[in-house]
Structures are given as C-alpha cells and as structure tokens.
Amino acid sequence: MEFRQLHTFVTIAQEESFSRAAELLGYSQSAVTVQIRRLEGELKVRLFDRMGKQTILTAQGRRFLQYANDILRDLEQAKMAVSTEEEPHEPLHVGTLESLCFSKLPPILKYFRDHYPKVPVKITTGSPKELIGMMERNQLDLIYFLDRSRYSSSWNKELEVREPIVFVASPESKLAGTRGLTVEELLEEPFFLTEKNENYRRELDQFLESKNKGLTPVLEISNTEFIIQSLRRNRGISYLPYFAVEERIREGTLAVLDVTDFRAVMYRQLFYHKNKWKSPEMEEFIRLAGLDLQNSIETERRVTMKNNEGGRL
C-alpha cells in the first residue's frame, strides 16, 4: 500500500469522480483507475461503486476513508515535526460572504501578510449554499459565513458567534431616533437589500409573508458595501449585520432604527470538511477569526441596550 494510493482514494471520495480527482492530482484517469484497483486488490474489497456518471463509496469504502484520512494526517504531522521549514508557506483558500470579506477579513489578511508572507491567500465570495458546495467538492480549505446555525456530520465547526442584524438608515431619516417602530411602518420607505432567499434577507421576507405583507426593494445586490454607500447618499433603509455597519454607526453616518417587532438571530460560522487535513495555515486563520469573539459579544450587548433603551450607540 502506497501513500499516493491513499491520497488518490481520499480525493476521489471528496470529488465523487475519478476524472475530477485525476485532474486535481495531475494524473491520467487510467493511472487513477490503476491505483484504486491495486488498493482494492490489496484490501480485497471494493471501495467505489459507479452508478452512471456518479462515483460513490461502498460501505467498506466509507469505513476505510476514516483510516485513510488518519494515516495521511499523521504523515503530514510527522513531516512537519522533522521539517526545517518552520514558517507556514502552503496556499490557503477561504470562502466567505462579501459582508464578512469587507468587515472581518482585512485585519486577518494583514496579519498573514505581516507574519506569514510566504502564504498565498485566496478569497472567494459566494452565498452560504455556494460556499458549502465548494467545500464539499474540496475547492475551499475553509468557509466563513453568516447564516442560521448549521451542522453536518461531514463538517468540522471551528467557530460559532451570534451576530445581531439591524435596520439602518441615514441619521437624517425621519425614522431615526423614533422608538418602538414596527416593520410595517418601514415599508413606505425605499429599501436597499441583499439578494432574495439568502440568510438574513430570507428571514425578513418570511416574517413579512407571515403578516401577509411584501417588500419590493429599489435595489437588490449582494455587495453590502455598495448598499451602505447607497444609504449614505439616499434616504433609504436596509437590513444588515451590525458588524457590517458598526464603523458607520460610530462615525454618525448611519443610524440603527429601533424596530421592536422583528429581531432575527444569525451566526458567524467557520467550517472545514472532515476529510480535509487541518494545515498550520488553516489553524492560524481559525485562531485569528476566533480572536474576534469578545468583540462580537460586546457588539451584541450594545445593540441589545440600544433596542431596549432606544438610545444612541
């Protein structure tokens, strides 16, 4: 049994495809097939079933996958233990939301540039559904997003932090400073929102549907920074994570509206696939993301005080 056979086996299991695994590993498809046949011959079991274009693990393959991952992880740790290259240098690919990309990643990326200049960091943005799909296909090392609390037996969750979502407007809005607003009172104002059916926007739409109400925004866009700039130039309203607008609130260029009949809870979460070996570069990103925990707790406390007291932050 060779380590490259185990690596090929794990990659096929992640990709659910011999051809995609061959492309990722730089082998011909026939070479991948030969490696798996030899591995199956040594183990005396069938590891994969091919059903049409789909490749799935057999029951024996699912059991063997856990051991293969353990062996490869132990091998990487052994290599690191005797390596003379102490500084992290492997590429790191993180998937995230645009709101987190603008608000949470800059200090983490700066830390990597300053302390680990040999680590190439790539950021891909998308919806939670898109990012999960990319993680499942081994196209991302980590995914970092805001959504309902998510769980899967195939994922390792490294971070989960409650994040308040707030209605915001220009401080010059007639609604700014008004206590005890309802969502219905906001509907006559122009709304600038993220795209329909995605995380916190979905929660707002479902609440309105329960009240037999609807909302047609004047602008829908995934880029929260563009929404924030639009709010500062217009008399509109948006519904965004507090962390995305916190700096503007402190500057006084945006104001949180005191809406009392609807408050959703979202969670900032960080995952990687259980079949993925957690590299030192991933470990460091996870550590740095976790350092924001206390700031998030303080943010939620301040927003709660704002909602309860109707005062300015």
N, C-alpha and C positions, 0 to 999 in steps of 0.2 A: 504494500500500500504506500502510495506517494502523497506528499503534501499537496502537490499540484492537482492530484485527482480529487482530494477533499475540497480544495478551493473551487475547482470546476463544479463539483457536486453542489456546493453551497450556492454558487452563483446561479446555476440552473434553477435551484429551488426558489431563489429570490425572484428571478425573472420569469419563471414558469415557461421557459422557452430555451431550447438548445441553440437556436440561431442567434438570439439576442445575447446569450451567455458567450457564445463564440466571438461575437463582435466586440463585446466588452473586454474579453480576455486576450484578444488578438490571435485567436486560434482559427483554423478552418473548422467548419461544422463537423466534418468527418473525424478530425482529431479529437473533438469534444466527445463524439459518439464512441470512439475507441476507448478513451479514458474511462467513461462510465461503464462500458461493457466489461473492462478489466476489473474495475472496482466491484461491480456486481458479481463477477466470476469469483473474486477472492472472498466476498462476503457470502456468496451462494444465496443471494436474494435478489429480487427485482426491486429497484429503487424508484423507478418512474413508470407511470402509465401514460401513453399517448392516446388522447381521445380527440380525433380530428386534428385541429391545429393547437389544441391545448395540451400542455405537459403538466401533470400533477404528481405529487409524491404518493407512493403507496403507503400502507400502514407501516411497513418496515422502513421505508424511506423517511417518514416523519420521525420515527424513533431514532434512526441513525443521524438525522440532522442535528439533534441536540448534541450528540457526542462529537460530530464533526466541527461544530461551532466551538465547543470547549477546547478541542485539540488545537484549532487554528488560533484561538485567543491565547492559549498557553504558549504556543510557539512565538507569537508576536511579543508577549511579555518577556519570554526568555531572550529574544533577540535584543529587546530594549535594555535588559539587565546587563548585557555584556557589550552593548554598543558604545563606541567612543563619541558618537554624535549625540550630545546631551540636549541640544536645543531643538524644540519641535520644528519640523520642516515639511510635514506632509500637507497636501492641499485639504482645505475644509470647505464644504459646500453646504450652505444653510438656506432653507426655505422659510419664508416669513410673509406676513401681511405688509402692505405698504404703510399702514399706520405705525406698526412696530418698527419698520425699516427707518422711518423718519424720526421716531421718538425715542426708541430704545437702543438701536444698534450703533449709532455714531460713537458713543464712549467705549463700547466693546471693541469696535473695529480700530479705534485709535489706540487702545491698549495693545491689540495684536500688532499693529504697525510699529509701536514703540518698543515692545518687549520681544516679539517673535517675528522679525522682519522676513524670515525665510518661509513663513507660512503663507501660501497664496489662499486668500479667502474669496469665495464666490457667493453672491447673494442672489437668490431667485425669489420673486414675489408671485403670489397667487392666492386664491381662496383656500380656506381650510380643506375643502374637498380635493382641490387640485394638488395641494401640498401632500396630503395623506397618500394620494395615488402615486406621486413621485417617490415618496419614502418607501412605499410597498414595492416599487419597481427598482429599488436600490439606486435611485438617481440623486438622492439627497442624503447627507450624513445626519443632519438634524432638521427638525421642523419646529418652528416657534410661532405660535399663532394665538389668537383670541377667539374663544367660542364657548359654548356650553362645555361643562366638564366632560371630557372624552376619555374612553377607555377601550382597550383591545388587548386580548391575551398575546397578540403579536408585537406589542409595543412596550418599550420602557419609558415611563413618565418620570422626568427628572425635575420638573418644576410645575407648580400649580398655584397661581396667585389671583385672588379676587380683584376685579377691576370695575369701578363704577363707570356707567355710561350715562352721559348727561345731555340735556338740551342746552344749546348755547346760541347766543345771538350777539349782535353789536351792543355795547353798553348804551348806545343811543336809541335802541329799540324801545317802543312804548311798553313792552312787557318786562324789560329788565328792571329788577327791583320789586316787581309785583309778587306778593306772597300768595301761596295757595292756588297756583294755576292748575288747570286741567289740560289734558292733551287736546280735548275738543276746542278749547279756547285758542289753541295754537294753529288750528287748521286753516284759518283765513290768511295766514302769513305764508310767503313763499318759502319752500323748503329746499335745501341743498343736501342730498343724501347719497350714501354709498349705494351700490347696486342692489337691486331687489333680491331676496332669498338668500342673503349672506349674513350669517351670525346676528349681530345686534340689530341690523335693519330688519331681518326676518322677525325678530321678537316684537318690534314696533308694529309691523304690518299685521301680525297675528293678534295683537292687542286691539288694534283698530277694527279688525274683522269681527272680534267678539262683541264690539259695540255697534256693529252694523255701520261702520264708518270706513272711509277710504282716503288715501292720500296720493295726490299726483304731484311729485316734486317738479320744480322748474329745472333742476339739474340732477342727474344721476351719474356718478363717476366713482371708480374705485380709489382714486388718488385723494386721500384725506387732506393732504397739504393744499391741493387746489381748492377743496371745499372751504378750508379755513381762510384762504386768501379771498375767496368769493364773499364769505360772511363779513369780512372786514371792510369790503367795498360796497356791500349791499345791506339792506335791512331784512335779511332773511334769517332762517332758523335752521339748525342742524342737530343731529343726534349722534354724538361721537364719544369714544372712550375719553375719560378725563385726562389720561396721560398724553393724549394727542393735542390737547388744548391747554394744558396746565401752564405752559410758559406764557401764552397769550392772556390767560386769566390774570397771572401775576403782573403782566405789563399793563393791564387795564384795557386791552384792545378787544377782548371778548368777555362776555358775562355769562355765568351759569343761570339758567332760568329755574325758578322754584316750582317745579311740576310735582304734584303730590299724588296723583292717581296712577302713575305708572313708573316703576323702577325695576329695570332688569338687571340681572347679575351675569356677568361674563367672567371667564377665567383665562388669564395668560398662561399658556402651557408650552412645555418643551419636551419633545419626544425623539427617540430614535428606535429603529427596528430591532427586535430581539435577536435577529440573525446577524446584526451588524456588530463587529468588534468595536468597542468604545476606545478610540485612539486618544493619545495625550492631547491632541488638538481639540477634540470634542470635549474631553474632560475640562479643559481650560475655558472653553466657551460656556459650558454648563455652569462652571464656578462663577464666572463673571456675570452671567444672567441672574444667578441666584443672589448676587450682592444687592440687587435692586429690590429685594423682598421687603426690607424695612421701609424703604421709600414708598412702596405701594400700600403698605399698611397705614402709613401716615396720610397718604392721599385719600384712602377710603374714609379715615376718621374725619378729615377736614370736609369732605363732600357731605358726609352724614350730618356734621354740625351745621353746614350751610343749609341743607334741606330742612333740618329740624328747627333752626332758628331764623331762617330767612335772611341771614346777614351776609355780608361780603366776605369772600375768602381773602 
